[in-house]
Structure formats: C-alpha cells, structure tokens
C-alpha cells in the first residue's frame, strides 16, 4: 500500500454474502432494494442497510453491495458497487445491478454466472486473491475441505501466504491491476485501507481474508474453480485480470455492463473506465483531448458505430465532443476500434499527464 498518498481511495475489509454457499442472498437483497426505489435512501451503507435490508440479509453481507461514498473527506469503497451513491448522496441500483437482477429472475444460473464475471472485474479483493494465486505468491490449500466446512478460508492454513504475508503488504505492486477502474471513477491516485480497518479488535470486524470464501464458492458453482482449488477463468475474464484484453473487448464489456434498459451508456464514464483498464487516469483537459481524438478516429474509420445519442445529466459527464445532447450513447464497437485506440493514445502525450 502507498504510505502517504495524495488522493487515496480507502478500501474497507472484504464483504460478501455471509453464508458462503448462498450467493443468491445478494440477489434477494437487490430485489428488495429495487422494490423500494421510490425511497431516497441516504446515509452510510450500514445505515441504509439497517433501514432497507434488515431481515433480508445481514448488515455485513449488505455492505458488500455498496460502492464508493464520502466520509470525513475520504473516498471509501466498502463493496463492489452494485448500489451506487449519486452526487446528492442518494443510493440506488446501478444499471448493471438491474441487468444482473433481471437475468437472475429469468434464469438463476445465468444470473450467478454474470455475477461471477462482475466480481472478477469489479472486486479489488477477489482480484487480489486471484492475482496472488496466479503469481504463486499465495496458494489455495485443501479447498475440498474448506468448501464442505464452516470455518472458511484461513490465511496461513487453507490459504498459504508465501509472499506479501502482512496485511499492509497484500496489495503491494497490485494497486492498478486490482483497482484501476475504481481509481479512475473516483479520480483517486492511490489505494490504501480505511484508517480503522487495521486497528479493529480481532474477531470484531477485523481485517481478514475469510470473507473471500464466499466468492470462491460462487466461482466453483459456475465451473471456474475446481474442487481441488484450481482456477480456470473464461478467456475474456482471464485476459482482463492479466491486463491483456483488447480495447474493443474491454469497451464492449464495459458498455454491456453499464447499459440501461434501452442500451444507452454515458460516454465519458465508460471511456474513463476503458483508460483505467490500462492503468491510466488523466486529468480532465487531457482526457477531453484524448476522448475527442478517439471518437473522431474511431467513427471516421467505422470502428465505433453510433446508433443513437441523447442528452443526459451533469453526472454523465461531457458528451461526444462536449455536446450536451450526446451524453448518453448507444453504439457498437467493431474490432477496428483496437487500431483507433492505439492511434488516439498519442493525445495523452506525456507521462506526467498519464499519471495525473
């Protein structure tokens, strides 16, 4: 972790559904939240969970659904962002949460598979575990016993930590691979823990890797983790985790994930996420220059097919070429987009600007 970051994103301890073999608890909670959409939920994730989800899911499990919020001047990430906070402090389901919920209600198995993919892309904690396993820094031991017991994953026994043993070192060298999208969304330039995470008493909301038992159960249920503990992700997710997805694939996945019921996405946020997947979070002026260059070249070459555009709200950012009537877009990304992306890279210019 960075010791004294200028604008850090503060990470909470991992939080998922508390009954490891019951990922559908999250879907049931999302369904209840969706049914209460008329209520302007405000406050901390814990407070909102207590008011809206009590009796549906434990507070600990509910907190994992929430995205970034501000507390005491800090940007804090408690979960995976299926419930997001708008600029006015109101919490609501994201477009992707609605999509996941709809698929689960139509066919539960499909919903669980899509949730698995979402977590691999969006959970810094799950990405940390998968990357450490991939690099043989950590080793999953006796998974067959863990999956059938109630103790859960335990660092030092069922999860052997060969390197990066201490909690303060878990994310060392992996801040961008685990969290680039979140850093870009929040305009933060480093990752750290929320100050009280490392000081909590053992056994009382202390920092532990045990909650990761839940997403591992989910990965096994969709066939991406064997009973012996071997992870085999679908090729696109494996490429995303390794940072090897093509720009066209990444933008297509981001677009699919954030599209509303009519297929529209906010152009600026999804293009910022595209850059974040490559570890780049430029300032506003540099980003605008890059966005215009990319859209110009991609549309000229037919690599980005714009089907429709609509005006949006302030939170949707700038529209195509700063046109407020084209903030929300419905587009198709073709493979030629990869070339357009490389061409537009020059608009980012200096390393100083890339890291702003």
C-alpha positions in Angstrom: 0.0 0.0 0.0 1.1 3.6 -0.6 2.1 5.1 2.7 1.2 8.8 2.2 -1.0 9.1 -1.0 -2.2 12.5 -2.0 -5.7 11.4 -3.0 -6.2 7.8 -1.9 -9.2 5.5 -2.3 -9.8 4.0 1.1 -10.6 0.3 0.9 -12.8 -1.4 3.5 -12.3 -5.0 4.6 -13.8 -7.6 2.2 -17.5 -8.1 2.5 -19.7 -10.6 0.6 -22.8 -12.7 1.5 -22.2 -14.3 4.9 -23.5 -17.8 4.1 -20.7 -18.7 1.7 -22.8 -21.2 -0.4 -25.7 -18.7 -0.8 -24.8 -16.0 -3.3 -28.4 -15.6 -4.1 -28.7 -13.7 -0.9 -27.3 -10.7 -2.8 -29.9 -11.1 -5.5 -32.7 -11.2 -2.9 -31.3 -8.1 -1.3 -31.1 -6.3 -4.7 -34.7 -7.3 -5.4 -35.9 -5.7 -2.1 -33.8 -2.6 -2.8 -35.3 -2.3 -6.3 -38.8 -2.6 -4.9 -38.1 0.3 -2.6 -36.9 2.6 -5.4 -39.3 5.4 -4.5 -37.5 6.0 -1.2 -34.5 8.4 -1.4 -32.0 6.3 0.7 -29.3 8.4 2.1 -26.6 7.9 4.7 -23.7 5.4 5.1 -24.1 1.9 3.6 -24.5 0.5 7.1 -27.3 2.9 7.9 -29.1 2.3 4.6 -28.7 -1.5 5.0 -30.3 -1.2 8.5 -33.2 0.7 7.2 -33.9 -1.1 3.9 -32.4 -4.6 4.1 -32.9 -5.6 7.8 -34.3 -9.1 7.9 -33.3 -9.7 4.3 -29.5 -10.0 4.6 -27.1 -9.4 7.4 -25.6 -5.9 7.6 -22.1 -7.4 6.9 -23.4 -9.1 3.8 -25.3 -6.0 2.6 -22.3 -3.6 2.9 -20.6 -5.5 0.2 -23.2 -4.4 -2.4 -22.3 -0.7 -2.0 -19.9 1.4 -4.0 -17.8 4.5 -3.2 -19.1 7.1 -0.8 -17.5 10.1 1.0 -16.9 10.1 4.8 -14.9 12.7 6.7 -13.4 13.9 3.4 -12.3 10.4 2.4 -13.4 8.3 -0.6 -14.3 5.0 0.9 -15.1 1.7 -1.0 -16.9 -0.8 1.1 -18.0 -3.3 -1.6 -18.4 -3.9 -5.3 -20.7 -1.0 -6.4 -24.0 -2.7 -7.3 -25.6 0.0 -5.2 -24.1 3.4 -6.0 -24.2 6.9 -4.5 -25.1 9.8 -6.7 -23.7 13.4 -6.2 -26.6 14.3 -3.9 -25.8 11.4 -1.6 -28.7 9.1 -2.6 -28.2 5.4 -3.1 -29.7 3.5 -6.0 -29.1 0.3 -8.0 -26.7 0.7 -10.9 -27.6 -0.2 -14.5 -25.5 -3.4 -14.2 -27.3 -4.3 -10.9 -30.7 -4.1 -12.7 -29.3 -6.2 -15.5 -27.9 -8.9 -13.2 -31.2 -8.9 -11.2 -33.3 -9.3 -14.4 -31.1 -12.2 -15.6 -31.3 -13.9 -12.2 -35.1 -13.6 -12.1 -35.3 -15.1 -15.6 -32.8 -17.8 -15.1 -30.9 -18.1 -11.8 -27.9 -20.0 -13.2 -27.3 -17.3 -15.8 -27.6 -14.6 -13.1 -25.0 -16.4 -11.0 -22.6 -16.7 -13.9 -22.9 -13.0 -14.7 -22.4 -12.1 -11.0 -19.2 -14.2 -11.0 -17.9 -12.3 -14.0 -18.9 -9.0 -12.4 -17.0 -9.8 -9.3 -13.9 -10.8 -11.2 -13.9 -7.5 -13.0 -15.0 -5.2 -10.1 -14.0 -6.6 -6.7 -10.5 -5.4 -5.7 -10.4 -8.1 -3.0 -11.3 -11.0 -5.4 -8.9 -9.7 -8.0 -6.2 -9.5 -5.3 -6.7 -13.2 -4.4 -6.8 -14.4 -8.0 -3.7 -12.5 -9.0 -1.7 -13.6 -5.9 -2.8 -17.2 -6.7 -1.9 -16.8 -10.3 1.6 -15.4 -9.4 2.1 -18.2 -6.8 2.5 -15.7 -4.1 -0.4 -17.4 -2.3 -1.6 -21.0 -2.6 -5.1 -22.3 -2.0 -4.8 -25.4 0.2 -7.3 -28.1 1.0 -10.2 -26.4 -0.9 -12.3 -29.5 -0.8 -12.2 -29.4 3.0 -12.9 -25.7 3.1 -15.8 -25.8 0.8 -17.5 -28.5 2.9 -16.7 -27.0 6.3 -17.9 -23.8 8.1 -14.5 -22.4 9.1 -13.9 -20.7 5.8 -10.7 -19.6 4.2 -7.9 -19.0 6.7 -4.6 -17.3 5.9 -1.8 -19.5 7.0 -3.6 -22.7 6.7 -6.1 -23.2 3.9 -4.6 -20.1 2.2 -0.8 -20.3 2.3 0.8 -16.9 2.0 4.3 -17.4 0.7 5.0 -13.7 0.0 3.2 -10.5 0.9 2.2 -12.0 4.2 1.3 -9.0 6.3 -2.0 -7.2 5.5 -0.1 -3.9 4.9 1.7 -5.7 2.0 -1.2 -7.6 0.4 -1.7 -5.0 -2.3 1.9 -4.2 -2.9 2.5 -3.9 -6.6 -1.1 -4.7 -7.4 -2.9 -1.4 -6.8 -3.6 -0.8 -10.5 -4.3 -4.5 -11.6 -6.8 -4.8 -8.7 -8.4 -1.4 -8.6 -7.7 0.7 -11.8 -11.3 1.1 -12.7 -12.2 2.3 -9.2 -9.3 4.7 -9.1 -10.4 6.2 -12.4 -14.0 6.5 -11.3 -13.1 8.3 -8.1 -10.2 10.4 -9.6 -8.0 8.9 -6.8 -4.3 8.3 -7.4 -3.6 5.5 -4.9 -5.1 2.7 -2.9 -5.0 2.4 0.9 -7.0 0.9 3.7 -9.6 2.9 5.6 -7.7 4.1 8.8 -9.7 2.0 11.2 -9.5 -1.3 9.3 -6.1 -2.4 10.7 -6.9 -1.3 14.3 -10.1 -3.2 14.9 -10.0 -5.9 17.6 -9.5 -9.4 16.4 -12.9 -11.1 15.9 -14.8 -7.9 15.7 -14.9 -6.7 12.1 -11.1 -7.2 11.8 -9.3 -7.4 8.5 -9.4 -11.0 7.3 -9.3 -12.9 4.0 -12.0 -15.3 5.3 -14.9 -13.4 3.6 -13.4 -14.4 0.2 -14.6 -17.9 0.9 -18.0 -16.7 -0.5 -16.9 -15.6 -4.0 -14.7 -18.8 -4.3 -17.8 -20.9 -3.6 -19.5 -18.9 -6.4 -16.7 -19.4 -8.8 -16.9 -23.2 -8.1 -20.6 -23.2 -8.7 -20.2 -21.8 -12.2 -17.3 -24.1 -13.0 -14.4 -21.7 -12.8 -12.8 -23.3 -9.7 -12.2 -27.0 -9.4 -12.8 -29.0 -6.2 -9.1 -29.2 -5.9 -8.7 -25.4 -5.9 -7.6 -24.8 -9.5 -8.9 -21.6 -11.0 -9.8 -21.6 -14.8 -11.5 -18.3 -15.9 -13.2 -17.8 -19.2 -10.7 -16.4 -21.7 -12.0 -12.8 -21.7 -12.0 -12.6 -17.9 -8.6 -14.2 -17.7 -7.3 -11.6 -20.2 -9.0 -8.8 -18.2 -7.3 -10.0 -15.0 -4.0 -10.2 -16.7 -4.4 -6.8 -18.4 -4.3 -8.4 -21.9 -7.9 -7.8 -23.1 -8.1 -5.8 -26.3 -9.5 -2.2 -26.2 -12.5 -3.4 -28.3 -13.3 -6.3 -25.9 -12.9 -4.1 -22.8 -15.1 -1.3 -24.1 -17.7 -3.8 -25.3 -17.8 -5.4 -21.8 -17.9 -2.0 -20.0 -20.8 -0.9 -22.3 -22.7 -4.1 -21.8 -22.2 -3.8 -18.0 -23.4 -0.2 -17.7 -26.1 -0.1 -20.4 -29.6 0.9 -19.3 -32.7 -1.0 -20.4 -32.6 0.8 -23.8 -28.9 0.1 -24.3 -27.6 3.6 -23.6 -24.5 4.4 -21.6 -22.8 7.6 -20.5 -19.9 8.1 -23.0 -17.4 9.8 -20.6 -17.6 7.3 -17.7 -17.3 4.2 -19.9 -14.3 5.7 -21.8 -12.7 6.7 -18.5 -13.1 3.0 -17.4 -11.5 1.9 -20.7 -8.4 4.0 -19.9 -8.5 2.8 -16.3 -8.2 -0.8 -17.5 -4.8 0.2 -18.8 -3.8 2.0 -15.6 -4.3 5.5 -16.9 -6.3 8.2 -15.2 -5.6 11.6 -16.8 -6.9 15.0 -15.7 -10.0 16.5 -17.3 -8.3 18.5 -20.0 -6.1 15.6 -21.2 -9.0 13.2 -21.0 -11.2 15.5 -23.1 -8.4 15.8 -25.8 -8.0 12.0 -25.8 -11.7 11.3 -25.9 -12.3 13.7 -28.9 -9.3 12.2 -30.8 -10.5 8.6 -30.1 -14.1 9.3 -31.1 -13.1 11.2 -34.2 -10.8 8.5 -35.5 -13.0 5.6 -34.5 -16.1 7.0 -36.1 -14.3 8.1 -39.3 -12.9 4.5 -39.7 -16.3 2.9 -38.8 -14.7 1.3 -35.7 -17.3 2.9 -33.5 -20.9 2.8 -34.9 -23.1 5.3 -33.2 -26.7 4.1 -33.3 -28.3 6.9 -31.2 -27.5 9.6 -28.7 -29.4 11.5 -26.1 -28.8 14.4 -23.6 -28.0 13.4 -20.0 -27.4 14.8 -16.6 -24.4 16.5 -15.1 -23.2 13.2 -13.5 -23.0 11.7 -17.0 -20.0 14.0 -17.8 -19.2 15.6 -21.2 -20.9 14.3 -24.3 -19.3 13.4 -27.5 -17.2 16.4 -28.5 -18.7 18.2 -25.4 -22.1 18.1 -27.0 -24.7 18.1 -24.1 -27.2 16.5 -26.5 -24.9 13.5 -26.9 -24.0 12.5 -23.3 -25.8 9.1 -23.5 -24.9 6.9 -26.4 -25.9 3.6 -28.0 -23.1 2.3 -30.0 -21.5 -0.9 -31.5 -17.7 -1.4 -31.1 -16.0 -3.2 -34.0 -12.6 -4.9 -33.9 -11.1 -2.0 -35.9 -11.5 0.0 -32.6 -8.2 -1.5 -31.5 -6.3 0.5 -34.1 -8.3 3.6 -33.3 -7.4 3.3 -29.7 -3.7 3.0 -30.4 -3.8 6.0 -32.7 -5.6 8.1 -30.1 -3.0 7.2 -27.5 -0.8 10.0 -28.7 -3.3 12.5 -27.5 -2.5 11.6 -23.9 1.1 12.9 -24.6 3.4 12.9 -21.6 3.9 10.5 -18.7 3.2 13.4 -16.4 -0.3 13.7 -17.9 -0.9 9.9 -17.9 -0.4 9.8 -14.1 -2.5 12.8 -13.2 
